[in-house]
Amino acid sequence: MKVSVVGCGYLGAVHAAALASLGHHVTGLDTDAAKVGRLARAEAPFHEPGLPALLRDGTASGRLAFTTDPARLAGARVHFICVGTPQAKAGNGADLGQLRRAVEALRPHLAPGDLVVGKSTVPVGTAEGVEALLAGTGAVLAWNPEFLRQGTAVADSLMPDRLVYGLPEGDGRRAARELLDAVYAPLLERGTPCVATNFATAELIKVAANAFLALKLSFVNAVGELCEQVGADVVELAGALGHDARIGSRYLQAGVGFGGGCLPKDLRSFRAQAQERGVQSLDELLSLVDGINAAARGRAAEAAAAMCGGEVRGRRITVLGAAFKPHTDDTRDSPALDIALQLAAKGALVTVSDPQAAGHAWLAHPQLSFQADAMDALRGAELTMLLTEWPEFTGLDPVAVAAVVDRAAVLDGRNALDAGAWRAAGWAYRGIGQGSGRPVGAARTAA
């Protein structure tokens, strides 16, 4: 099948390459000529495991091409809209400017019976507006939200947990379903669950899923704050909770909070939608989740100060991590960088290391020093902070690291290190939510 993908950022590039690997002939469109040039040469413009191989295979086979010319999309039966919908500069809602421009660029090249498929994460009601923009083209609209996770996006595309079809009412519903089934035939044949629903439900599924994951993360961080005060261990507590099948262990890792380009902005967009429709309970719940996440970063900075004797000014601190999570070079709303910047603002001499993100993060943050190699970054450190759990960092030898730092003190902001091994190597170790506020067994004040 001939398919087009409009928007070749993180979502679009991965989606285009994945569709080509399923056997379709895919043309990706983007306004950024430099990005299109890199993709056409099978070069991934960002770090994503597995993507370079898909790009090489797709371009070599002739099934995958990229362009800046919308006219080259003519003749495709299915057109996926994969542009960004960032948080608006004024308020928590989504900025749909890129989406509208994408539809306007595509519109002259549509033929009756074509299927336009929205994959971007959008506020409820957006699909109806896009349908109005398509009026007179004879094209049909569907909404097929994406559920990609950075670092595992290729696997998420080729082995998804589920497919969601938001289908139009009336005559176009059957045709849209048949075309989407044809696009995803290899996945459906493997038994991938498929949920077919209306536009509004499909639009809400993605933001509701991300909001729930954010809720789990913020819940365990709030519990971790209590554990700090009473001498409990949030890692052991979360492990016990995870054995309950109703709860599960995923997204129950206490730490310095979540970030990135999706969870925070989707959480706020969902909250804005609740506010607009007067759903006060959801608005208040999501506000609390967002606040807990922001506070986790501040508490980590405070813990760093405590480990430095109450003052970070002039202290040499090494932060391991710049990306918001491992296996990506994305630093958008990164907890690691946020905390590093908080410490630098208080006068700390902060060096940041990251195996993928250091090369471009330094341009935006001149007040921080950057080193790609962790051991170089750790040389002379008075406090080490693990804030992004890259394998390169969690696998460090505490004995070897102790030989290059000035002071063997580590704040494990992801509870990802082997605490016993680091303590045995002579390190002062502190995790998140592991009873640092009061020694285990210390007497409680009588009520």
WOJO-V86595 format. One record per backbone hydrogen bond with DSSP energy under -1.0 kcal/mol. CO is the residue of the C=O (numbers start at 1). NH is the residue of the N-H. If there is no record, write none. Layout:
co | nh
CO | NH
CO | NH
This chain:
co | nh
1 | 25
2 | 77
2 | 78
3 | 27
4 | 80
5 | 29
6 | 82
9 | 13
10 | 14
11 | 15
12 | 16
13 | 17
14 | 18
15 | 19
16 | 20
17 | 21
18 | 22
19 | 24
20 | 23
25 | 3
26 | 65
27 | 5
28 | 67
29 | 7
32 | 36
33 | 37
34 | 38
35 | 39
36 | 40
37 | 41
38 | 43
39 | 42
48 | 51
50 | 54
51 | 55
52 | 56
53 | 57
54 | 58
55 | 59
56 | 60
57 | 61
58 | 63
58 | 64
63 | 26
65 | 28
67 | 30
69 | 72
70 | 73
71 | 74
73 | 76
77 | 115
78 | 4
79 | 117
80 | 6
81 | 119
81 | 120
86 | 95
93 | 88
96 | 100
97 | 101
98 | 102
99 | 103
100 | 104
101 | 105
102 | 106
103 | 107
106 | 109
107 | 110
111 | 114
114 | 140
115 | 79
116 | 142
117 | 81
118 | 144
119 | 146
123 | 126
125 | 129
126 | 130
127 | 131
128 | 132
129 | 133
130 | 134
134 | 137
138 | 113
140 | 116
142 | 118
143 | 166
149 | 152
152 | 156
153 | 157
154 | 158
155 | 159
163 | 195
165 | 197
166 | 143
170 | 173
172 | 176
173 | 177
174 | 178
175 | 179
176 | 180
177 | 181
178 | 182
179 | 183
180 | 184
184 | 188
185 | 189
187 | 192
188 | 191
193 | 163
195 | 165
197 | 167
198 | 202
199 | 203
200 | 204
201 | 205
204 | 208
205 | 209
206 | 210
207 | 211
208 | 212
209 | 213
210 | 214
211 | 215
212 | 216
213 | 217
214 | 218
215 | 219
216 | 220
217 | 221
218 | 222
219 | 223
220 | 224
221 | 225
222 | 226
223 | 227
224 | 228
225 | 229
226 | 230
227 | 231
227 | 232
228 | 437
233 | 237
234 | 238
235 | 239
236 | 240
237 | 241
238 | 242
241 | 244
244 | 247
244 | 248
249 | 252
262 | 266
263 | 267
264 | 268
265 | 269
266 | 270
267 | 271
268 | 272
269 | 273
270 | 274
271 | 275
272 | 276
273 | 277
274 | 279
275 | 278
278 | 280
279 | 283
280 | 284
281 | 285
282 | 286
283 | 287
284 | 288
285 | 289
286 | 290
287 | 291
288 | 292
289 | 293
290 | 294
291 | 295
292 | 296
294 | 298
295 | 299
296 | 300
297 | 301
298 | 302
299 | 303
300 | 304
301 | 305
302 | 306
303 | 307
305 | 310
306 | 309
312 | 315
315 | 349
316 | 382
316 | 383
317 | 351
318 | 385
319 | 321
319 | 353
320 | 387
320 | 388
330 | 324
331 | 334
332 | 260
334 | 338
335 | 339
336 | 340
337 | 341
338 | 342
339 | 343
340 | 344
341 | 345
343 | 348
344 | 347
347 | 314
349 | 317
350 | 369
351 | 319
352 | 371
353 | 321
357 | 360
357 | 361
358 | 362
361 | 365
365 | 368
369 | 352
373 | 377
374 | 378
378 | 381
381 | 406
381 | 407
383 | 318
384 | 411
385 | 320
386 | 413
388 | 390
390 | 393
390 | 394
391 | 395
393 | 396
397 | 401
398 | 402
401 | 404
401 | 405
404 | 380
407 | 409
408 | 428
409 | 384
410 | 430
411 | 386
411 | 413
412 | 415
417 | 419
418 | 422
419 | 423
420 | 424
421 | 425
422 | 427
423 | 426
428 | 410
430 | 412
433 | 234
439 | 442
